[in-house]
Amino acid sequence: MNFKNIYIVFFTCLVTAFSTLQANTTSGWINILEAGGNNKGELCTEAIQNAINEANASGGGTIYFPAGNYLTGALKLKSNIVIHLEAGALLKFSTNFDHYLPFVEYRWEGTVLKSFSPLLYANNQENITITGRGVIDGQGEAWWKEIWRIESSKEKLELTKYQKMTQEANANVKTEPYYERTRSYLFHRPPLFQTYHCKNIRIEGVTFQNSPFWTINPAFCDNVTIDNVTIFNPYSPNTDGINPTSCKNVHISNCHISVGDDCITIKSGRDADGRKYATPTENITITNCTMLSGHGGVVIGSEMSGGIKKVTITNCVFDGTDRGIRIKAARGRGGVVEEIRVSNVVMNNIKQEAFMLNLFYDKNTVVEPVTERTPIFRNIHISNVTATDVNTAGRIIGIPEMPIHNISFSNVNIEAKEGFNLTTASDVEFHDVKINTTLGASFKIEASKNIILDNVATSSPLKNTPVVKLKNVSNLMLNNCFPMNATDVFLEADGAQTKNIYLKNNVFYNVKTVLKKGESLQSEIKIE
């Protein structure tokens, strides 16, 4: 074949490919195999990105991935497009860090900065959908190994080109002293998926696995739906499952999650940077999800400087997570977490606390005046929970300048090694709560006030151990309790600041010692 014939064949193929792409785009359906892509595992970033761009330019369309093995670098998602992964389609992301350049702006661990592009990224777009029964694989091991290499080095390493780029791109980003160690690594692994300042986002049916960092991480978005999604990340650093940050109207349902960090985490920015954007995460529903391996089942914080409110968590199962429900922040973070409802949750094999509300997350013990730096937890209500094989039933740890307040637990049954520990809180109620322990009191309350214990119990009282233990507690009502099993001590009270403690309408027929007084107790305990 002479050169002229070769040219004619090449030109004909090019025209045919363009015509096919144009025709498919016109019909709103682009088969990636007919648009220059391949399902043989050969890099085809350009073909996929061109298909996305063409669909967007035509007003919208679906990029269809038939069964097969696809390899790509970072993809920029555009408005009015659908990525549809057929069953048997595996979309894998490159392990070459150069394929995530140039840097883009997004929110990383609560701070807006510039770094590697998220694997699937959109900025100021709308109407984006990822659907199908295929698999999206971030191939995160290369990223995990690099951060482990940097973190574990005992000597100062020469900066890589990526660290130098990170340093230059974020020279003006301010960091609180406690966070300088993390930022000093200068290697910000990208989320697998982040839509940034977008709206109308839907992810449905697909499986995500092996994320380099957080997996599904919408930021500053409105109307996000994540339904029937499976997320699997093995033991790996910071590979959270679903992390909406400063988003509103988020619906998470029917998901199955097992990851290297928190399963679902709700966030809204870190410290001064989060307060600068002042965008809360609000109107969040989480329902019908199962969480297996993970640091927490559903976690709020610790990046919550923009505020988090109006969250419901219902009909979920946590089986094997480190904690169940965890809400965490610290001095300096600021922000308000409020209007939270948790109901109909079953937990099993919880390695630490079933419930953890903690304002000492970063261990700052210096009392501060109440300012915009002061975090607030309030108006949080938990009901209808069963938990078995738990290490600690719960901990609530407030700070003196801002006790955690207006909290309730209703119809809760927990089998745990240790009971519920409440410190520096006010306006807390326990109704119909049974906690069986193998070590210590079922309820231990300290430095708190305005407490109601209504029909609280244990079905396995311990020898010479109180069911309820108080120290420096004021304004507490304990009522409607009826220990049904032989109990050595029901209430132990101590502390010079303990006062206004009332026991009313209780039946202590099976109790040997109703009240055990500590040496520092000065006030009378009123028993009726």
C-alpha positions as CSV (number, residue, x, y, z in Angstrom):
1,M,0.0,0.0,0.0
2,N,1.5,3.4,-1.0
3,F,1.6,6.5,1.1
4,K,-1.5,8.0,-0.6
5,N,-3.6,4.9,0.2
6,I,-2.4,4.9,3.8
7,Y,-3.4,8.5,4.1
8,I,-6.9,7.8,2.6
9,V,-7.4,4.9,5.0
10,F,-6.3,7.0,8.0
11,F,-8.5,9.9,7.1
12,T,-11.5,7.6,6.5
13,C,-11.0,6.1,9.9
14,L,-10.7,9.5,11.6
15,V,-13.9,10.7,9.9
16,T,-15.7,7.6,10.8
17,A,-14.7,7.8,14.4
18,F,-15.6,11.5,14.6
19,S,-18.9,10.8,12.9
20,T,-19.7,7.9,15.3
21,L,-18.9,10.1,18.3
22,Q,-21.0,12.9,16.9
23,A,-23.9,10.6,16.1
24,N,-23.7,9.0,19.6
25,T,-23.4,12.5,21.2
26,T,-26.4,13.6,19.2
27,S,-28.4,10.7,20.5
28,G,-27.2,11.4,24.0
29,W,-25.4,8.0,24.3
30,I,-21.7,7.5,23.9
31,N,-20.2,4.0,23.9
32,I,-16.7,4.7,25.1
33,L,-15.4,1.8,22.9
34,E,-16.7,3.6,19.9
35,A,-15.2,6.9,21.0
36,G,-11.5,6.0,21.1
37,G,-11.5,4.1,24.5
38,N,-10.5,0.5,25.1
39,N,-11.5,-2.1,27.6
40,K,-8.1,-3.9,27.6
41,G,-6.6,-2.0,30.5
42,E,-4.6,0.5,28.3
43,L,-4.6,4.1,29.4
44,C,-7.4,6.0,27.7
45,T,-7.8,9.2,29.7
46,E,-8.0,11.4,26.7
47,A,-10.8,9.4,25.0
48,I,-12.9,9.4,28.2
49,Q,-12.3,13.1,28.8
50,N,-13.2,13.9,25.2
51,A,-16.4,12.0,25.5
52,I,-17.3,13.9,28.7
53,N,-16.5,17.2,27.0
54,E,-18.5,16.3,23.8
55,A,-21.5,15.2,25.8
56,N,-21.4,18.4,27.9
57,A,-21.0,20.6,24.7
58,S,-24.1,18.9,23.2
59,G,-26.2,19.7,26.2
60,G,-25.7,16.4,28.0
61,G,-25.5,12.7,27.6
62,T,-24.4,9.3,28.9
63,I,-20.9,7.9,28.6
64,Y,-21.4,4.2,28.6
65,F,-18.7,1.7,29.7
66,P,-19.4,-1.9,28.6
67,A,-17.9,-4.8,30.5
68,G,-14.1,-4.7,30.5
69,N,-11.0,-3.2,32.1
70,Y,-10.5,0.5,31.7
71,L,-7.5,2.6,32.8
72,T,-7.5,6.4,33.2
73,G,-6.0,9.3,34.9
74,A,-7.9,12.1,36.6
75,L,-11.2,13.0,34.9
76,K,-13.0,16.3,35.0
77,L,-16.7,15.8,35.2
78,K,-19.0,18.3,33.5
79,S,-22.7,19.4,33.8
80,N,-25.5,17.2,32.5
81,I,-23.5,14.0,32.1
82,V,-24.0,10.4,33.2
83,I,-21.2,8.0,33.7
84,H,-22.7,4.5,33.3
85,L,-20.6,1.5,34.3
86,E,-22.2,-1.7,33.1
87,A,-21.9,-4.8,35.3
88,G,-18.4,-6.2,34.6
89,A,-16.9,-2.8,33.9
90,L,-13.9,-2.0,36.0
91,L,-12.7,1.6,35.8
92,K,-9.2,1.8,37.3
93,F,-7.2,4.9,38.0
94,S,-3.5,5.3,37.1
95,T,-0.8,4.9,39.8
96,N,1.3,7.6,38.0
97,F,1.0,10.7,40.1
98,D,1.7,12.9,37.0
99,H,-1.8,11.9,35.7
100,Y,-3.3,14.0,38.5
101,L,-1.6,17.2,37.4
102,P,-2.1,20.1,37.1
103,F,-3.1,20.9,40.7
104,V,-6.7,22.0,41.2
105,E,-8.5,23.8,44.0
106,Y,-10.6,21.8,46.4
107,R,-11.2,21.2,50.1
108,W,-8.7,18.8,51.7
109,E,-9.3,17.7,55.3
110,G,-11.3,20.8,56.0
111,T,-9.0,23.3,54.3
112,V,-9.3,24.8,50.8
113,L,-6.0,24.4,49.0
114,K,-4.5,23.3,45.7
115,S,-3.2,19.8,45.1
116,F,-3.5,16.7,43.0
117,S,-6.8,16.5,41.2
118,P,-9.3,14.2,42.7
119,L,-9.7,11.1,40.5
120,L,-13.2,12.1,39.6
121,Y,-13.5,15.9,40.0
122,A,-16.0,18.7,39.1
123,N,-15.9,22.4,39.9
124,N,-19.0,24.6,39.6
125,Q,-21.0,22.0,37.6
126,E,-24.5,20.5,38.0
127,N,-26.6,17.5,37.1
128,I,-23.8,14.9,37.4
129,T,-24.6,11.1,37.8
130,I,-22.5,8.0,38.2
131,T,-24.5,4.9,37.9
132,G,-24.5,1.2,37.0
133,R,-23.2,-2.0,38.5
134,G,-19.6,-1.6,37.7
135,V,-16.5,-1.0,39.9
136,I,-14.4,2.2,40.3
137,D,-10.9,1.3,41.6
138,G,-8.7,4.1,42.9
139,Q,-5.6,1.8,43.0
140,G,-4.7,3.7,46.2
141,E,-1.8,1.5,47.3
142,A,0.8,3.6,45.5
143,W,-0.5,6.7,47.3
144,W,-0.6,4.9,50.7
145,K,2.9,3.7,50.3
146,E,4.2,7.2,49.5
147,I,2.5,8.8,52.6
148,W,3.8,6.0,54.8
149,R,7.3,6.5,53.4
150,I,7.1,10.2,54.2
151,E,5.5,9.8,57.7
152,S,7.7,6.9,58.8
153,S,11.1,8.4,57.9
154,K,13.3,9.0,60.9
155,E,15.5,11.5,59.0
156,K,14.7,14.5,56.9
157,L,14.0,13.5,53.3
158,E,14.8,15.5,50.2
159,L,11.5,17.0,48.9
160,T,10.0,15.3,45.8
161,K,8.9,17.4,42.9
162,Y,5.3,17.0,44.1
163,Q,6.1,18.3,47.6
164,K,7.8,21.3,46.1
165,M,4.8,22.0,44.0
166,T,2.5,21.6,47.0
167,Q,4.7,24.0,49.0
168,E,4.6,26.6,46.3
169,A,0.9,26.3,45.5
170,N,-0.2,26.7,49.1
171,A,2.3,29.2,50.5
172,N,-0.5,31.4,51.8
173,V,-2.6,28.7,53.4
174,K,-2.5,29.2,57.2
175,T,-2.3,26.2,59.5
176,E,-3.0,25.9,63.3
177,P,0.1,24.7,65.3
178,Y,-1.5,21.4,66.2
179,Y,-2.0,20.6,62.5
180,E,1.4,21.6,61.2
181,R,2.8,18.1,61.4
182,T,0.2,16.7,59.0
183,R,0.6,19.7,56.6
184,S,4.4,19.4,56.8
185,Y,4.3,16.2,54.8
186,L,3.4,18.3,51.7
187,F,1.8,15.3,50.1
188,H,-2.0,15.6,49.9
189,R,-3.5,12.4,48.5
190,P,-6.6,13.2,46.5
191,P,-10.1,12.0,47.2
192,L,-11.4,9.5,44.8
193,F,-14.5,11.6,44.1
194,Q,-15.0,15.3,44.9
195,T,-17.6,17.6,43.4
196,Y,-16.7,21.1,44.4
197,H,-19.4,23.9,44.5
198,C,-21.8,21.7,42.5
199,K,-25.4,20.8,42.7
200,N,-27.7,17.9,41.8
201,I,-25.2,15.0,42.2
202,R,-26.3,11.4,42.1
203,I,-24.2,8.2,42.7
204,E,-26.1,5.0,42.4
205,G,-25.4,1.3,42.3
206,V,-21.6,1.4,41.7
207,T,-18.8,0.0,43.9
208,F,-15.8,2.1,44.9
209,Q,-12.7,0.5,46.2
210,N,-9.0,1.2,47.1
211,S,-9.4,5.0,47.4
212,P,-6.1,7.0,47.8
213,F,-7.8,9.1,50.5
214,W,-11.4,9.9,51.3
215,T,-13.7,8.1,48.9
216,I,-16.9,10.1,48.1
217,N,-16.3,13.7,49.3
218,P,-18.8,16.3,47.9
219,A,-17.8,19.8,49.1
220,F,-20.0,22.9,49.1
221,C,-22.7,21.0,47.2
222,D,-26.5,21.1,47.1
223,N,-28.7,18.2,46.6
224,V,-26.5,15.1,46.7
225,T,-27.9,11.6,46.6
226,I,-25.8,8.5,47.3
227,D,-27.8,5.3,47.0
228,N,-27.1,1.6,46.9
229,V,-23.4,2.2,46.8
230,T,-20.7,-0.3,48.0
231,I,-17.4,1.1,49.3
232,F,-14.5,-1.2,50.2
233,N,-11.1,0.0,51.3
234,P,-8.7,-2.3,53.1
235,Y,-6.6,-1.3,56.1
236,S,-5.2,2.0,54.8
237,P,-4.7,5.6,56.0
238,N,-7.6,8.1,56.0
239,T,-9.7,6.1,53.5
240,D,-13.1,7.2,54.8
241,G,-16.2,6.1,52.9
242,I,-18.6,9.1,52.5
243,N,-17.6,12.6,53.7
244,P,-20.0,15.4,52.8
245,T,-18.4,18.7,53.8
246,S,-20.3,22.1,53.8
247,C,-23.1,20.5,51.8
248,K,-26.8,20.8,52.1
249,N,-29.6,18.4,51.2
250,V,-27.6,15.2,51.2
251,H,-29.3,11.8,51.1
252,I,-27.3,8.6,51.9
253,S,-29.2,5.3,51.7
254,N,-28.9,1.6,51.2
255,C,-25.1,1.7,51.3
256,H,-22.6,-1.0,52.4
257,I,-19.3,0.3,53.7
258,S,-16.1,-1.3,55.0
259,V,-13.1,1.1,55.0
260,G,-9.8,2.0,56.5
261,D,-11.1,5.0,58.5
262,D,-14.6,6.3,59.2
263,C,-17.5,4.9,57.3
264,I,-19.6,8.0,57.0
265,T,-18.3,11.4,58.3
266,I,-20.1,14.7,58.2
267,K,-17.8,17.8,58.1
268,S,-17.8,21.5,57.5
269,G,-14.3,22.9,57.5
270,R,-11.3,23.2,59.8
271,D,-10.6,26.1,62.2
272,A,-10.2,29.6,60.8
273,D,-10.4,28.4,57.2
274,G,-13.7,26.7,57.9
275,R,-15.1,29.7,59.7
276,K,-14.0,31.9,56.8
277,Y,-16.3,30.0,54.4
278,A,-19.0,29.7,57.1
279,T,-20.9,27.1,55.2
280,P,-22.7,24.5,57.4
281,T,-23.5,21.0,56.5
282,E,-27.3,20.7,56.9
283,N,-30.4,18.6,56.0
284,I,-28.6,15.3,56.0
285,T,-30.4,11.9,56.0
286,I,-28.6,8.6,56.4
287,T,-30.7,5.5,56.3
288,N,-30.7,1.7,55.7
289,C,-26.9,1.4,55.6
290,T,-24.5,-1.3,56.9
291,M,-21.1,-0.4,58.2
292,L,-18.4,-3.1,58.9
293,S,-14.8,-2.3,59.3
294,G,-14.1,1.4,60.1
295,H,-13.0,3.8,62.8
296,G,-16.6,4.9,63.2
297,G,-20.0,4.0,61.9
298,V,-21.3,7.6,61.5
299,V,-19.0,10.4,62.7
300,I,-19.6,14.1,62.9
301,G,-16.5,16.3,62.9
302,S,-13.8,16.8,63.9
303,E,-13.8,19.4,61.0
304,M,-17.1,21.2,61.9
305,S,-16.1,24.9,62.0
306,G,-18.8,25.8,59.6
307,G,-21.5,24.1,61.7
308,I,-23.5,20.9,61.3
309,K,-27.2,20.7,61.8
310,K,-30.4,18.9,61.0
311,V,-29.1,15.4,60.6
312,T,-31.1,12.1,60.9
313,I,-29.5,8.7,61.1
314,T,-31.9,5.8,61.0
315,N,-32.2,2.0,60.4
316,C,-28.5,1.3,60.3
317,V,-26.3,-1.6,61.4
318,F,-22.7,-1.2,62.6
319,D,-20.9,-4.5,62.9
320,G,-17.2,-4.4,63.7
321,T,-16.5,-0.7,63.7
322,D,-14.2,0.9,66.3
323,R,-17.0,3.2,67.4
324,G,-20.7,3.5,66.6
325,I,-21.9,7.2,66.7
326,R,-19.0,9.6,67.2
327,I,-19.2,13.4,67.4
328,K,-15.8,15.1,67.9
329,A,-14.3,18.5,68.0
330,A,-11.9,20.6,70.1
331,R,-11.1,24.1,71.3
332,G,-10.1,26.3,68.4
333,R,-12.5,24.5,66.0
334,G,-15.6,26.6,66.7
335,G,-18.9,25.8,65.0
336,V,-22.1,24.3,66.3
337,V,-23.3,20.7,66.0
338,E,-27.1,20.6,66.7
339,E,-30.4,19.1,65.8
340,I,-29.2,15.6,65.4
341,R,-31.5,12.5,65.6
342,V,-30.3,8.9,65.8
343,S,-32.9,6.1,65.9
344,N,-33.3,2.4,65.1
345,V,-29.7,1.4,65.1
346,V,-28.2,-2.0,65.9
347,M,-24.5,-2.4,66.9
348,N,-22.3,-5.4,67.4
349,N,-18.6,-5.9,68.1
350,I,-17.8,-2.3,68.8
351,K,-14.2,-2.1,69.8
352,Q,-14.3,1.2,71.7
353,E,-17.4,3.3,72.4
354,A,-20.9,2.8,71.1
355,F,-21.5,6.5,71.6
356,M,-18.8,9.2,71.8
357,L,-19.4,12.9,72.1
358,N,-16.0,14.5,72.7
359,L,-14.8,18.2,72.8
360,F,-11.2,17.1,73.7
361,Y,-10.4,15.5,70.4
362,D,-7.1,17.4,69.9
363,K,-6.4,17.2,73.7
364,N,-6.2,21.0,74.3
365,T,-6.7,21.3,78.0
366,V,-6.3,25.1,78.3
367,V,-9.6,26.7,79.3
368,E,-10.5,29.6,76.9
369,P,-13.1,32.3,77.0
370,V,-16.1,31.6,74.9
371,T,-15.4,33.0,71.4
372,E,-15.8,31.9,67.8
373,R,-13.1,29.3,68.6
374,T,-15.4,27.5,71.0
375,P,-17.2,24.4,69.7
376,I,-20.7,23.7,70.8
377,F,-22.6,20.3,70.9
378,R,-26.3,20.6,71.7
379,N,-29.8,19.3,70.9
380,I,-28.8,15.7,70.1
381,H,-31.3,12.9,70.7
382,I,-30.7,9.1,70.4
383,S,-33.3,6.4,70.6
384,N,-34.1,2.8,69.9
385,V,-30.6,1.3,69.9
386,T,-29.4,-2.2,70.7
387,A,-25.7,-2.8,71.1
388,T,-23.9,-6.0,72.0
389,D,-20.2,-6.9,72.5
390,V,-19.2,-3.3,73.1
391,N,-16.1,-2.2,74.9
392,T,-17.6,1.0,76.4
393,A,-21.3,1.9,76.3
394,G,-20.6,5.6,75.8
395,R,-18.6,8.7,76.7
396,I,-19.7,12.4,76.8
397,I,-16.8,14.7,77.5
398,G,-17.5,18.5,77.4
399,I,-15.2,21.4,78.2
400,P,-15.8,23.6,81.3
401,E,-16.5,26.8,79.3
402,M,-19.0,25.0,77.1
403,P,-20.5,21.8,78.5
404,I,-22.2,19.5,76.1
405,H,-26.0,20.1,76.6
406,N,-29.5,19.1,75.8
407,I,-28.8,15.4,75.1
408,S,-31.1,12.5,75.5
409,F,-31.0,8.7,75.2
410,S,-34.2,6.7,75.0
411,N,-35.0,3.0,74.8
412,V,-31.4,1.9,74.6
413,N,-30.0,-1.5,75.5
414,I,-26.2,-2.1,75.6
415,E,-24.0,-5.1,76.6
416,A,-20.6,-3.7,77.3
417,K,-17.4,-4.2,79.3
418,E,-17.7,-0.6,80.7
419,G,-20.7,1.6,81.2
420,F,-21.7,5.1,80.2
421,N,-19.3,7.9,81.3
422,L,-20.6,11.4,81.4
423,T,-18.3,14.4,82.2
424,T,-18.9,18.1,82.0
425,A,-22.4,18.1,80.5
426,S,-25.8,19.6,81.3
427,D,-29.4,18.9,80.6
428,V,-28.9,15.2,79.8
429,E,-31.7,12.6,80.0
430,F,-31.6,8.8,80.0
431,H,-35.1,7.2,79.6
432,D,-35.6,3.4,79.6
433,V,-31.8,2.7,79.2
434,K,-30.4,-0.6,80.3
435,I,-26.6,-1.1,80.4
436,N,-25.0,-4.4,81.4
437,T,-21.4,-4.2,82.2
438,T,-18.6,-6.6,83.3
439,L,-16.5,-3.8,84.9
440,G,-17.6,-0.7,86.9
441,A,-20.9,1.2,87.2
442,S,-23.4,1.2,84.4
443,F,-23.7,5.0,84.6
444,K,-20.8,7.2,85.8
445,I,-21.6,10.9,85.9
446,E,-19.1,13.6,86.9
447,A,-18.9,17.4,86.9
448,S,-22.3,17.7,85.3
449,K,-25.8,19.2,86.1
450,N,-29.4,19.0,85.3
451,I,-29.6,15.2,84.8
452,I,-32.6,12.9,84.6
453,L,-32.2,9.1,85.0
454,D,-35.6,7.6,84.3
455,N,-36.1,3.8,84.5
456,V,-32.4,3.1,84.1
457,A,-31.2,-0.4,84.9
458,T,-28.8,-3.3,84.6
459,S,-29.8,-6.9,84.4
460,S,-26.4,-8.0,85.7
461,P,-25.5,-6.0,88.8
462,L,-21.9,-6.4,89.9
463,K,-20.8,-7.3,93.4
464,N,-20.0,-4.2,95.6
465,T,-20.4,-2.0,92.5
466,P,-23.0,0.8,92.2
467,V,-25.3,0.9,89.2
468,V,-25.1,4.7,89.2
469,K,-22.0,6.6,90.4
470,L,-22.0,10.4,90.9
471,K,-19.2,12.9,91.6
472,N,-19.7,16.6,91.7
473,V,-23.2,16.4,90.1
474,S,-26.0,18.9,90.8
475,N,-29.7,18.8,90.0
476,L,-30.3,15.2,89.3
477,M,-33.5,13.3,89.4
478,L,-33.4,9.4,89.5
479,N,-36.9,8.0,89.2
480,N,-39.0,5.0,88.2
481,C,-36.2,2.5,88.7
482,F,-37.0,-1.1,89.7
483,P,-33.9,-3.3,90.0
484,M,-35.2,-6.8,89.3
485,N,-32.1,-8.7,90.4
486,A,-30.3,-8.7,93.7
487,T,-28.2,-5.6,93.7
488,D,-25.5,-4.7,96.3
489,V,-25.3,-0.9,95.7
490,F,-27.6,1.1,93.5
491,L,-26.3,4.7,93.9
492,E,-22.9,5.9,95.0
493,A,-22.5,9.7,95.5
494,D,-19.4,11.7,96.3
495,G,-17.9,15.2,95.8
496,A,-18.2,18.5,97.6
497,Q,-20.2,20.0,94.7
498,T,-22.8,17.2,94.6
499,K,-26.2,18.6,95.6
500,N,-29.9,18.6,94.8
501,I,-30.0,14.8,94.2
502,Y,-33.5,13.4,94.3
503,L,-34.6,9.7,94.2
504,K,-38.4,9.4,93.7
505,N,-40.9,6.7,92.8
506,N,-38.3,3.9,92.8
507,V,-38.7,0.3,94.1
508,F,-35.5,-0.9,95.8
509,Y,-36.9,-4.1,97.2
510,N,-33.9,-6.1,95.7
511,V,-31.3,-3.6,96.7
512,K,-29.0,-4.2,99.7
513,T,-27.6,-0.6,99.8
514,V,-29.6,2.1,98.1
515,L,-27.1,4.9,98.7
516,K,-23.4,4.7,99.4
517,K,-22.0,8.0,100.5
518,G,-18.4,9.1,99.6
519,E,-16.1,10.9,102.0
520,S,-16.4,14.2,100.3
521,L,-20.2,14.3,100.0
522,Q,-21.7,17.2,102.0
523,S,-25.2,17.6,100.7
524,E,-28.1,15.4,101.7
525,I,-29.5,13.0,99.1
526,K,-33.3,13.0,99.2
527,I,-34.9,9.6,98.9
528,E,-38.7,9.3,98.7
